[in-house]
């Protein structure tokens, strides 16, 4: 979907020239273009891909700033290579946010009296506060734009998405919407909150047990919801999305209104002098502005759906286990095929991607991919979020590494798995790097930790085997995953970056250390894990947790150097491979079963 609206490097100069002309008309010295929409999504509908349209950069996170005489694009470590390949370096200067953030850069380029514009629907209040402080350092002014200047020049901008919204059965949700709203209402009453504003589509989908199709690969319905302390709710959607089955599912306590009525509803809340809960990290600044202007008492706090959504209930846990079995079977079918075909040197990245995607599509309860498959051979594997295209498509030639990161959306669960395999004979360096990544993966998989532990505290377990030899990776070690929802879900994560959210029972999170040698190869090993109770340690009464590995696909034995593993690590690999074989073999055809037996042969 995205590629259809991204013109790429060609024409960048003209688009930037038109934007600067539009800024002059609006009396602005510059404009900020984040990768965002009014719902603060990670993955955007085509009509909201303003950053990609202007710059050519297609990553899922980033920000551009265009001033009258210079421009920059700010990305994290996942995209430092990709951004240089996609943008016109004569116009946009790439910046690594760990070295220079937007807020650090602005005071160095803005001048006294400059006016920097922003779209208040595309930024949260937390972001605006930092930007305003940055501008104030040089006495520049941050100004909200009533009309986004990108929209004024994007003449072939795609239409707003309008996919049907459908009920998500309690067979997979495990708890009715009424029960969820009753629990949320109780919390609102306890906190003396009249209304909670929900603008995050995943929270809305979870709370109301509905799913949509407005965003590629994530079953999100785009809209807004107001939830009151009496458990009633008002849902703001494009009317074309709503049919009788959905209205019957929602029941009389949920009123459906048009999206155009959201603004007037906020004004009415303000006139009622209501206490309104809004999440300053997940809600557009425009919502805060409208509520405060109308007279509401805005209470900043976390979206009340975030934590209960992250802690999966027993039905969701059973569902994700079953989804991972079928998904594991699909990936094993693919890896067996790859082992037969790739050594001939005729398989390309796009060939492999298409075959894997087709393996998933044949699985029961499959609905979609959970994100576009990353199929990367040789040096392309070093680009963390690489996307194979006709222009970049490489053959998987012998004696190189192949990295494949993929996942599926099933009615009963969301999957995400990365494997790196050797095409031909790997080098000793590749085997050592792979084994050290595997050692970090095992260390995290074996971790037990007391209640209250955050992912930041566990992150070093996955990095230490690499740090021992001066290696590292420039991305997080783990992200939360939804239940037939977002493949990236908060609030939990495992990363160097400080995170105060403790891991809780029922959370699903990825375990994905890696290593990337620019221009040569990339390695990432990702399983999804579930936080489960662990045996109490010693005489303490504290609650302890551990991880249950959900993903069931073998690692490449050809890339493992057993001499670098401890006996405990070897036992873990062998036990994991035994479980993979016992779980997946009954779901496979005889040819793939034979491959699986070889792939799970015990390490010496």
Backbone torsions as a table, in degrees:
resi	resn	phi	psi	omega
1	UNK	NA	-44.8	-175.5
2	UNK	-63.8	-45.4	-175.1
3	UNK	-58.0	-27.0	-178.0
4	UNK	-67.9	-18.8	-176.3
5	UNK	-118.5	4.0	-178.0
6	UNK	-102.5	112.2	-177.5
7	UNK	-74.8	-13.5	178.5
8	UNK	79.6	-164.2	-175.9
9	UNK	-64.0	-40.2	-179.2
10	UNK	-58.2	126.8	178.5
11	UNK	89.5	-0.4	-179.6
12	UNK	-58.0	-43.9	-177.8
13	UNK	-58.3	-42.0	-179.0
14	UNK	-68.0	-41.2	-179.8
15	UNK	-64.9	-42.0	179.3
16	UNK	-66.8	-37.7	177.9
17	UNK	-62.2	-43.2	178.4
18	UNK	-64.0	-39.0	178.9
19	UNK	-63.7	-44.2	-179.4
20	UNK	-63.4	-36.2	176.5
21	UNK	-64.5	-40.2	178.7
22	UNK	-66.2	-36.7	178.8
23	UNK	-64.3	-39.9	177.6
24	UNK	-60.7	-42.3	179.6
25	UNK	-62.9	-32.3	-179.5
26	UNK	-92.1	3.9	178.1
27	UNK	71.1	35.1	-177.1
28	UNK	-114.7	146.1	175.5
29	UNK	-87.8	-19.2	-178.4
30	UNK	-170.1	174.4	-177.7
31	UNK	-149.2	145.2	179.6
32	UNK	-103.3	130.9	-179.6
33	UNK	-121.2	97.9	177.9
34	UNK	-86.8	161.4	170.3
35	UNK	-84.2	91.5	-173.6
36	UNK	-162.1	161.4	168.2
37	UNK	-129.6	-175.0	-176.2
38	UNK	-70.2	-7.6	179.3
39	UNK	-105.0	1.3	-180.0
40	UNK	60.0	39.1	177.0
41	UNK	-72.8	154.8	169.9
42	UNK	-81.4	-48.1	176.2
43	UNK	-100.0	129.6	-168.2
44	UNK	-109.8	152.1	168.3
45	UNK	-66.9	157.6	-174.8
46	UNK	-56.2	-34.9	-177.3
47	UNK	-68.4	-15.8	-178.5
48	UNK	-102.7	3.8	-178.0
49	UNK	-80.8	56.5	-177.4
50	UNK	-67.7	-40.2	-179.7
51	UNK	-62.8	-45.3	-179.8
52	UNK	-66.4	-41.1	-179.6
53	UNK	-62.0	-41.7	-176.5
54	UNK	-75.8	-43.5	-169.7
55	UNK	-104.0	-25.4	-172.6
56	UNK	93.1	-10.2	-179.4
57	UNK	-79.2	125.5	-173.3
58	UNK	-110.7	13.6	178.5
59	UNK	-66.1	164.1	-176.7
60	UNK	-87.0	3.2	177.1
61	UNK	-152.2	137.0	179.0
62	UNK	162.4	165.1	179.3
63	UNK	-145.7	137.7	173.3
64	UNK	-114.0	149.1	171.8
65	UNK	-127.5	125.6	178.4
66	UNK	-113.3	120.3	175.1
67	UNK	-110.6	178.8	-175.0
68	UNK	-65.0	-29.3	-175.7
69	UNK	-126.7	-1.0	178.8
70	UNK	-156.6	164.9	-178.9
71	UNK	-153.4	153.0	-179.0
72	UNK	-145.2	155.0	174.2
73	UNK	-122.9	128.5	-176.5
74	UNK	-108.3	124.8	-178.2
75	UNK	-135.8	163.2	175.0
76	UNK	-92.4	-175.7	-172.7
77	UNK	-62.3	-22.1	179.4
78	UNK	-66.4	-24.5	-167.5
79	UNK	-120.3	12.2	-175.9
80	UNK	-63.7	-33.7	176.8
81	UNK	-81.7	-42.9	-177.3
82	UNK	-60.7	-42.9	-175.1
83	UNK	-63.7	-35.6	-179.4
84	UNK	-70.0	-25.5	178.7
85	UNK	-83.7	-19.2	-171.5
86	UNK	-106.9	-23.4	-176.3
87	UNK	-105.1	159.6	175.2
88	UNK	-77.3	107.4	-175.1
89	UNK	-71.2	-12.1	174.9
90	UNK	-79.0	-13.4	-179.4
91	UNK	-114.3	-47.6	-177.2
92	UNK	-106.8	128.3	175.5
93	UNK	-95.4	117.1	178.9
94	UNK	-68.7	141.1	178.3
95	UNK	-131.2	133.4	176.2
96	UNK	-87.3	119.9	-171.3
97	UNK	-64.9	-21.1	177.1
98	UNK	-75.2	-15.6	178.4
99	UNK	-103.0	-44.0	178.0
100	UNK	-140.7	112.3	177.5
101	UNK	-86.2	166.2	176.4
102	UNK	-56.7	-41.5	-175.0
103	UNK	-71.1	-27.0	175.4
104	UNK	-79.7	-33.8	-174.7
105	UNK	-75.3	-39.7	-174.3
106	UNK	-56.2	-46.4	-179.6
107	UNK	-63.9	-20.4	-179.6
108	UNK	-83.3	-13.4	-176.9
109	UNK	-121.1	-21.9	177.7
110	UNK	-81.7	156.6	-179.8
111	UNK	-125.6	166.5	178.0
112	UNK	-52.6	126.0	177.1
113	UNK	88.6	-5.7	178.0
114	UNK	-65.0	151.5	178.4
115	UNK	-120.9	117.6	-178.8
116	UNK	-106.3	120.2	-176.4
117	UNK	-91.3	154.2	175.0
118	UNK	-149.7	155.6	176.2
119	UNK	-93.1	113.9	-174.8
120	UNK	-66.1	-12.7	175.4
121	UNK	-83.3	-12.3	-174.2
122	UNK	-108.4	5.5	179.8
123	UNK	-134.5	148.5	174.2
124	UNK	-88.9	161.9	177.1
125	UNK	-58.4	-34.7	178.5
126	UNK	-61.7	-42.4	178.7
127	UNK	-66.8	-42.8	-178.6
128	UNK	-62.8	-38.0	178.8
129	UNK	-59.6	-44.5	-179.6
130	UNK	-67.2	-40.8	-179.6
131	UNK	-66.5	-39.5	-179.7
132	UNK	-65.6	-39.0	176.5
133	UNK	-63.2	-40.7	-179.8
134	UNK	-63.3	-43.0	179.0
135	UNK	-66.1	-39.5	-177.1
136	UNK	-62.9	-26.8	-178.8
137	UNK	-61.1	-26.2	179.2
138	UNK	-119.8	17.8	179.2
139	UNK	58.3	37.4	169.7
140	UNK	-94.7	165.7	-175.6
141	UNK	-118.5	136.0	175.4
142	UNK	-97.5	124.2	-171.1
143	UNK	-125.2	127.4	175.0
144	UNK	-72.7	138.8	179.7
145	UNK	-98.4	131.5	176.3
146	UNK	-71.8	-31.5	177.1
147	UNK	-125.9	128.3	179.1
148	UNK	-68.4	121.6	-176.9
149	UNK	-64.9	-23.3	175.3
150	UNK	-64.7	-43.6	-178.2
151	UNK	-62.6	-28.1	-178.5
152	UNK	-72.0	-22.3	-177.4
153	UNK	-111.9	-10.9	-179.0
154	UNK	-86.5	85.6	-169.7
155	UNK	-73.7	-26.0	179.5
156	UNK	-107.8	32.7	-179.6
157	UNK	-60.6	133.3	180.0
158	UNK	-62.5	158.0	179.1
159	UNK	-72.4	159.7	174.7
160	UNK	-62.1	141.0	179.4
161	UNK	-69.6	150.2	-177.6
162	UNK	-147.8	54.2	-179.5
163	UNK	-77.8	147.7	177.9
164	UNK	-59.7	145.0	174.8
165	UNK	-101.2	132.5	-174.2
166	UNK	-126.2	155.3	175.3
167	UNK	-66.7	146.5	172.9
168	UNK	-106.6	113.6	-170.3
169	UNK	-57.9	144.3	176.1
170	UNK	-64.9	-17.5	174.8
171	UNK	-59.4	-28.0	178.8
172	UNK	-108.4	-30.9	-178.7
173	UNK	-76.4	-34.7	176.2
174	UNK	80.7	-10.7	179.6
175	UNK	-152.3	137.5	-177.3
176	UNK	-73.1	156.8	176.7
177	UNK	-61.5	-38.6	-179.7
178	UNK	-61.5	-41.5	178.1
179	UNK	-64.0	-41.9	179.4
180	UNK	-63.6	-44.2	-179.5
181	UNK	-68.2	-31.7	177.1
182	UNK	-65.0	-42.8	178.9
183	UNK	-67.5	-40.4	178.7
184	UNK	-64.8	-42.1	-180.0
185	UNK	-61.5	-38.9	178.6
186	UNK	-61.1	-41.0	178.7
187	UNK	-67.2	-40.8	178.6
188	UNK	-61.5	-42.6	178.4
189	UNK	-62.1	-44.1	180.0
190	UNK	-59.6	-33.3	-178.3
191	UNK	-95.1	7.7	179.9
192	UNK	56.5	42.3	177.0
193	UNK	-103.3	133.2	178.6
194	UNK	-84.4	-42.6	-173.8
195	UNK	-141.3	140.0	170.9
196	UNK	-111.7	131.8	177.4
197	UNK	-95.6	121.6	178.2
198	UNK	-113.3	119.9	178.0
199	UNK	-119.9	-7.4	179.1
200	UNK	-80.5	118.4	-175.8
201	UNK	-59.2	-33.6	-179.6
202	UNK	-69.3	-35.3	176.7
203	UNK	-66.1	-41.9	179.2
204	UNK	-64.1	-44.5	179.8
205	UNK	-61.5	-42.5	-179.4
206	UNK	-67.8	-47.2	-174.4
207	UNK	-64.2	-41.0	-174.7
208	UNK	-96.9	1.7	-177.2
209	UNK	52.0	55.7	177.5
210	UNK	-132.1	158.8	175.6
211	UNK	-138.9	155.8	-178.3
212	UNK	-137.2	-160.9	-178.7
213	UNK	-149.9	33.2	-177.1
214	UNK	-81.6	-14.5	-177.7
215	UNK	-127.1	136.8	-179.6
216	UNK	-59.2	132.5	170.3
217	UNK	69.7	-2.4	175.7
218	UNK	-130.0	123.4	-171.6
219	UNK	-76.8	63.4	-174.7
220	UNK	-101.1	135.2	168.2
221	UNK	-95.7	126.7	-178.3
222	UNK	-88.8	123.4	-179.1
223	UNK	179.4	-170.5	-179.4
224	UNK	-130.4	155.7	178.8
225	UNK	-138.4	138.7	168.8
226	UNK	-111.6	123.1	179.2
227	UNK	-112.6	130.5	-177.9
228	UNK	-103.9	165.1	-176.9
229	UNK	-71.9	-2.6	174.3
230	UNK	-99.5	12.5	179.5
231	UNK	72.7	3.6	174.2
232	UNK	-78.1	161.2	-179.1
233	UNK	-145.5	153.8	175.0
234	UNK	-123.6	122.8	-173.6
235	UNK	-108.9	126.9	-177.1
236	UNK	-109.8	107.6	-177.5
237	UNK	-134.9	158.4	165.5
238	UNK	-62.5	127.5	-174.6
239	UNK	-57.6	-26.1	-179.0
240	UNK	-68.5	-16.1	-179.2
241	UNK	-81.1	-16.4	-167.1
242	UNK	-108.2	122.6	175.5
243	UNK	-117.2	179.1	-177.8
244	UNK	-61.1	-42.4	178.9
245	UNK	-56.1	-37.7	179.3
246	UNK	-70.0	-42.9	-179.9
247	UNK	-63.1	-39.7	177.4
248	UNK	-63.8	-39.9	179.5
249	UNK	-65.0	-42.4	-176.4
250	UNK	-70.4	-35.1	178.6
251	UNK	81.4	176.0	-173.7
252	UNK	-70.3	-17.9	-177.5
253	UNK	-80.8	-8.0	179.4
254	UNK	-116.0	111.7	179.4
255	UNK	-89.8	132.4	178.8
256	UNK	-102.0	125.8	179.8
257	UNK	-127.7	167.0	179.2
258	UNK	-74.7	157.4	-179.1
259	UNK	-63.4	-29.0	-179.6
260	UNK	-67.9	-18.4	-178.8
261	UNK	-86.0	-2.8	-177.3
262	UNK	-65.1	-46.3	179.3
263	UNK	-58.6	-51.5	176.8
264	UNK	-59.2	-33.4	178.1
265	UNK	-66.2	-39.1	176.5
266	UNK	-63.7	-40.0	179.0
267	UNK	-63.9	-39.2	179.5
268	UNK	-65.8	-39.3	176.9
269	UNK	-59.9	-40.7	178.6
270	UNK	-65.2	-42.9	179.5
271	UNK	-63.9	-29.3	177.9
272	UNK	-78.6	-2.3	-178.7
273	UNK	56.5	38.4	-177.8
274	UNK	-74.1	151.3	168.2
275	UNK	-87.2	120.6	-169.3
276	UNK	-121.5	127.8	177.5
277	UNK	-89.5	126.9	175.8
278	UNK	-136.9	140.6	179.4
279	UNK	-89.6	113.4	-176.7
280	UNK	-70.6	-8.0	178.9
281	UNK	-103.5	-8.6	-176.0
282	UNK	-130.5	2.1	-176.3
283	UNK	-121.6	139.3	-177.6
284	UNK	-62.4	144.5	177.6
285	UNK	-56.8	-32.5	-179.3
286	UNK	-59.5	-36.4	179.5
287	UNK	-64.6	-45.4	177.4
288	UNK	-60.1	-44.9	-178.0
289	UNK	-59.8	-45.0	-178.3
290	UNK	-65.9	-42.6	-179.3
291	UNK	-64.7	-46.5	-177.6
292	UNK	-66.4	-39.3	178.8
293	UNK	-64.2	-33.4	-178.0
294	UNK	-81.4	-10.0	176.0
295	UNK	104.0	9.5	178.5
296	UNK	-73.9	154.8	171.8
297	UNK	-94.1	103.3	-175.5
298	UNK	-86.1	123.7	177.6
299	UNK	-106.7	117.0	179.4
300	UNK	-79.9	129.8	179.2
301	UNK	-169.3	166.5	-177.6
302	UNK	-67.8	141.7	171.7
303	UNK	-46.7	120.7	-173.2
304	UNK	-69.3	-7.9	178.4
305	UNK	-91.2	-16.2	-169.9
306	UNK	-60.2	-52.9	-175.5
307	UNK	-71.7	-47.6	178.0
308	UNK	-62.3	-31.7	176.3
309	UNK	-66.3	-36.9	-177.9
310	UNK	-71.6	-30.7	-178.5
311	UNK	-91.9	96.8	-172.2
312	UNK	-67.3	142.5	177.9
313	UNK	-82.7	170.9	-175.9
314	UNK	-56.3	-37.2	179.5
315	UNK	-67.0	-42.5	178.6
316	UNK	-65.1	-37.5	179.1
317	UNK	-66.1	-45.1	176.3
318	UNK	-60.1	-41.2	-179.9
319	UNK	-62.8	-44.2	-177.8
320	UNK	-68.0	-33.8	176.0
321	UNK	-62.3	-43.5	-179.9
322	UNK	-68.2	-40.2	178.7
323	UNK	-61.9	-38.5	-179.7
324	UNK	-69.0	-29.8	175.8
325	UNK	-64.4	-49.7	-179.5
326	UNK	-65.7	-39.1	179.1
327	UNK	-65.7	-39.7	177.4
328	UNK	-61.6	-38.8	177.7
329	UNK	-62.4	-42.2	179.3
330	UNK	-62.9	-44.5	-178.8
331	UNK	-67.3	-37.3	178.0
332	UNK	-66.2	-39.3	175.0
333	UNK	-58.2	-41.9	179.3
334	UNK	-65.5	-48.0	-176.9
335	UNK	-65.3	-34.8	176.7
336	UNK	-65.4	-43.6	176.1
337	UNK	-60.9	-44.3	-179.0
338	UNK	-61.6	-40.8	180.0
339	UNK	-62.9	-30.8	179.5
340	UNK	-81.0	-41.4	-169.4
341	UNK	-93.6	-38.1	-172.1
342	UNK	-61.8	-38.8	-179.1
343	UNK	-58.8	-17.6	179.0
344	UNK	-76.8	-13.3	176.9
345	UNK	79.2	13.7	-177.4
346	UNK	-105.3	-5.8	-178.9
347	UNK	-89.6	131.2	176.0
348	UNK	-102.7	172.0	176.6
349	UNK	-57.5	-44.3	-179.1
350	UNK	-69.3	-33.8	175.0
351	UNK	-61.0	-48.3	-178.5
352	UNK	-63.5	-43.2	179.4
353	UNK	-59.4	-45.8	-178.6
354	UNK	-64.0	-39.0	-178.7
355	UNK	-67.6	-44.7	179.1
356	UNK	-62.4	-44.7	179.6
357	UNK	-59.7	-39.0	180.0
358	UNK	-68.2	-33.7	176.8
359	UNK	-62.0	-39.8	179.8
360	UNK	-69.2	-41.7	-174.9
361	UNK	-59.4	-21.1	-178.2
362	UNK	-84.9	-5.8	-175.8
363	UNK	-80.9	148.3	177.7
364	UNK	-62.4	139.3	177.8
365	UNK	68.8	8.7	177.2
366	UNK	-69.7	137.4	178.1
367	UNK	-119.9	-34.3	-174.7
368	UNK	-171.9	171.0	165.3
369	UNK	-72.9	155.2	177.1
370	UNK	-88.2	-10.9	172.6
371	UNK	-173.1	162.6	178.8
372	UNK	-62.2	130.8	-176.7
373	UNK	-61.0	132.4	174.8
374	UNK	-94.1	109.8	-177.3
375	UNK	-120.0	103.8	-166.6
376	UNK	-133.2	118.1	178.2
377	UNK	-103.1	144.5	175.0
378	UNK	55.3	-129.1	-176.4
379	UNK	-64.0	-24.2	178.1
380	UNK	-64.8	-24.5	177.7
381	UNK	-66.3	-18.5	178.7
382	UNK	-80.5	-9.4	175.5
383	UNK	-91.0	107.6	-164.7
384	UNK	-55.2	-45.5	179.6
385	UNK	-113.1	47.8	179.4
386	UNK	-61.7	145.7	176.0
387	UNK	-128.9	113.7	-179.6
388	UNK	-65.4	131.3	175.8
389	UNK	-135.4	169.1	-178.6
390	UNK	-55.2	-38.7	-176.6
391	UNK	-70.9	-24.6	-174.5
392	UNK	-113.0	-3.2	-172.3
393	UNK	-58.9	123.3	-179.2
394	UNK	-112.7	145.1	169.7
395	UNK	-72.8	147.4	177.6
396	UNK	-85.9	85.2	-173.6
397	UNK	-78.9	154.2	-179.4
398	UNK	-57.9	150.7	176.7
399	UNK	65.5	36.6	171.9
400	UNK	-131.7	169.4	176.0
401	UNK	-99.2	149.1	177.6
402	UNK	-126.5	126.6	180.0
403	UNK	-112.1	129.1	177.8
404	UNK	-131.8	119.8	-179.5
405	UNK	-117.1	120.9	-172.1
406	UNK	-154.9	171.0	178.2
407	UNK	-169.6	167.8	-178.4
408	UNK	-129.4	152.2	172.1
409	UNK	-105.3	114.6	176.6
410	UNK	-117.2	153.7	179.3
411	UNK	-56.5	-28.1	-177.7
412	UNK	-103.8	6.4	178.1
413	UNK	170.3	164.2	178.9
414	UNK	-117.0	134.8	-177.6
415	UNK	-120.0	159.1	179.1
416	UNK	-158.6	121.0	-176.5
417	UNK	-144.2	141.0	172.8
418	UNK	-126.0	133.7	172.8
419	UNK	-131.3	146.2	173.7
420	UNK	-118.7	128.7	-178.2
421	UNK	-128.5	153.5	177.3
422	UNK	-89.0	127.0	170.3
423	UNK	-94.4	103.8	-174.7
424	UNK	89.7	-143.0	-173.6
425	UNK	-102.1	119.7	179.6
426	UNK	-77.3	157.8	176.0
427	UNK	-80.4	165.2	177.9
428	UNK	-63.9	-33.9	177.9
429	UNK	-65.3	-43.8	179.6
430	UNK	-63.5	-39.7	179.5
431	UNK	-66.5	-40.8	179.4
432	UNK	-66.3	-45.1	-179.6
433	UNK	-62.3	-44.4	179.4
434	UNK	-60.0	-45.8	-176.7
435	UNK	-66.0	-36.2	178.2
436	UNK	-69.8	-36.4	173.6
437	UNK	-63.5	-41.5	178.7
438	UNK	-63.8	-39.1	178.9
439	UNK	-61.1	-41.4	177.8
440	UNK	-65.8	-39.0	177.7
441	UNK	-61.4	-44.8	-179.1
442	UNK	-65.3	-42.3	-179.5
443	UNK	-57.5	-41.5	179.2
444	UNK	-71.6	-40.1	-179.7
445	UNK	-62.0	-31.9	-177.4
446	UNK	-89.4	-3.2	-173.7
447	UNK	-64.4	138.9	165.0
448	UNK	-121.8	143.4	-170.9
449	UNK	-153.1	150.4	-178.3
450	UNK	-76.5	154.6	175.8
451	UNK	-54.2	136.5	-177.8
452	UNK	103.9	-7.6	-179.7
453	UNK	-76.1	138.0	178.5
454	UNK	-101.7	164.1	177.0
455	UNK	-63.5	-31.9	178.0
456	UNK	-60.8	-36.8	179.6
457	UNK	-69.5	-24.5	-178.7
458	UNK	-93.2	-15.6	-171.8
459	UNK	-55.2	-38.4	-175.6
460	UNK	-64.0	-25.3	178.9
461	UNK	-58.2	-39.7	-177.6
462	UNK	-78.1	-24.6	-175.9
463	UNK	-93.3	-22.9	-170.0
464	UNK	-57.1	-44.5	179.5
465	UNK	-60.3	-28.9	175.6
466	UNK	-78.5	-42.1	179.4
467	UNK	-59.4	-31.2	-179.3
468	UNK	-57.3	-27.8	-178.6
469	UNK	-118.8	22.3	174.1
470	UNK	77.0	25.0	179.4
471	UNK	-113.7	162.6	179.8
472	UNK	-163.4	177.8	173.2
473	UNK	-137.0	149.2	-169.1
474	UNK	-105.0	49.4	173.5
475	UNK	-151.9	171.4	178.8
476	UNK	-68.0	161.1	-180.0
477	UNK	-90.5	-24.3	-178.0
478	UNK	-159.8	144.1	176.4
479	UNK	-129.2	151.6	176.2
480	UNK	-69.1	158.2	-178.9
481	UNK	-134.9	140.7	-177.3
482	UNK	-87.5	-178.8	177.8
483	UNK	-110.1	99.7	-169.0
484	UNK	48.0	50.6	176.8
485	UNK	-146.2	-140.1	-174.8
486	UNK	-69.9	137.6	174.8
487	UNK	-73.9	-18.8	171.1
488	UNK	-116.9	114.9	-175.4
489	UNK	-138.5	135.0	175.5
490	UNK	-93.2	-175.9	8.1
491	UNK	-92.5	-8.1	-175.7
492	UNK	-77.6	148.5	171.8
493	UNK	-163.0	163.4	175.9
494	UNK	-120.1	114.4	-176.5
495	UNK	-165.0	167.3	173.6
496	UNK	-64.4	-37.7	-177.9
497	UNK	-60.2	137.4	-176.1
498	UNK	-60.0	130.6	177.7
499	UNK	-138.8	120.1	-175.5
500	UNK	-90.4	-0.6	-177.9
501	UNK	-81.4	119.4	179.7
502	UNK	-75.5	147.1	175.5
503	UNK	-73.2	135.6	-176.2
504	UNK	-124.6	156.2	177.8
505	UNK	-56.4	132.9	178.8
506	UNK	96.3	-9.6	177.2
507	UNK	-74.5	141.8	173.1
508	UNK	-107.8	134.3	-176.5
509	UNK	-148.2	151.4	-180.0
510	UNK	-86.3	154.4	175.1
511	UNK	-124.1	99.0	-170.1
512	UNK	-143.1	66.3	171.5
513	UNK	-68.2	162.5	-179.8
514	UNK	-158.1	178.8	172.0
515	UNK	-153.1	138.8	-174.3
516	UNK	-134.5	121.8	176.8
517	UNK	-105.5	106.0	-173.4
518	UNK	-54.1	132.7	177.8
519	UNK	82.2	-2.6	-176.9
520	UNK	-129.6	-59.3	-177.2
521	UNK	-162.5	164.7	174.0
522	UNK	-133.3	148.3	179.2
523	UNK	-133.4	128.5	171.4
524	UNK	-147.2	136.6	-179.8
525	UNK	-126.0	110.1	-173.1
526	UNK	-125.0	125.7	166.4
527	UNK	-120.9	154.9	168.5
528	UNK	-93.8	142.2	-179.2
529	UNK	-128.6	155.0	-179.5
530	UNK	-115.2	133.2	177.1
531	UNK	-77.5	122.4	-177.6
532	UNK	-129.6	163.0	176.2
533	UNK	-64.6	146.4	175.6
534	UNK	-120.8	164.7	178.1
535	UNK	-63.6	140.6	178.5
536	UNK	-63.3	135.0	-178.7
537	UNK	-88.3	129.9	176.2
538	UNK	59.3	-140.5	-177.2
539	UNK	-100.7	6.1	-177.2
540	UNK	-70.7	151.7	177.3
541	UNK	-95.8	2.7	-178.7
542	UNK	-69.4	149.0	176.4
543	UNK	-79.9	136.0	-179.6
544	UNK	-116.9	149.4	179.5
545	UNK	-123.3	161.2	174.9
546	UNK	-143.9	179.8	178.8
547	UNK	-112.4	134.9	168.2
548	UNK	-103.3	121.8	179.1
549	UNK	-75.4	124.8	-177.9
550	UNK	-90.8	-37.4	-176.0
551	UNK	-69.5	137.1	-178.2
552	UNK	-129.5	80.0	177.6
553	UNK	-144.8	134.3	-176.9
554	UNK	-69.4	157.9	170.6
555	UNK	-87.6	162.2	-178.1
556	UNK	-80.0	108.1	-178.8
557	UNK	-62.6	-28.1	-179.4
558	UNK	-65.8	-19.7	-179.6
559	UNK	-100.7	-1.5	-178.8
560	UNK	-93.7	128.0	173.8
561	UNK	-101.1	99.1	-176.1
562	UNK	-59.0	-23.8	-178.8
563	UNK	-67.3	-18.3	179.1
564	UNK	-92.8	-4.5	-178.2
565	UNK	-100.3	146.0	172.7
566	UNK	-79.0	167.9	178.4
567	UNK	-62.5	-34.8	178.0
568	UNK	-65.1	-40.4	179.4
569	UNK	-68.2	-39.6	177.2
570	UNK	-63.1	-42.1	178.5
571	UNK	-61.5	-38.8	-179.9
572	UNK	-64.5	-46.4	-179.5
573	UNK	-61.1	-45.3	-178.3
574	UNK	-65.0	-41.3	178.9
575	UNK	-66.5	-40.1	178.4
576	UNK	-63.4	-44.8	179.9
577	UNK	-66.0	-34.3	175.1
578	UNK	-62.0	-43.6	-179.1
579	UNK	-66.9	-39.3	177.7
580	UNK	-60.1	-47.5	-177.4
581	UNK	-63.3	-44.5	-178.9
582	UNK	-66.5	-35.0	-176.9
583	UNK	-78.7	-43.1	-169.5
584	UNK	-92.6	-32.5	-173.6
585	UNK	-51.2	-43.4	-179.3
586	UNK	-63.2	-16.2	-177.2
587	UNK	-95.1	-1.7	-171.3
588	UNK	-108.2	157.9	173.1
589	UNK	-76.1	163.8	-174.9
590	UNK	-57.2	-37.9	-179.0
591	UNK	-64.8	-44.4	179.9
592	UNK	-71.6	-32.2	174.7
593	UNK	-60.0	-41.2	178.4
594	UNK	-63.3	-44.0	176.7
595	UNK	-60.2	-42.8	-177.4
596	UNK	-64.1	-37.9	177.8
597	UNK	-60.4	-43.2	178.8
598	UNK	-68.1	-40.7	-176.2
599	UNK	-67.8	-22.0	-177.3
600	UNK	-111.2	17.7	174.3
601	UNK	-58.5	133.9	-176.5
602	UNK	-58.2	142.9	172.4
603	UNK	-70.5	146.4	179.3
604	UNK	-69.0	NA	NA
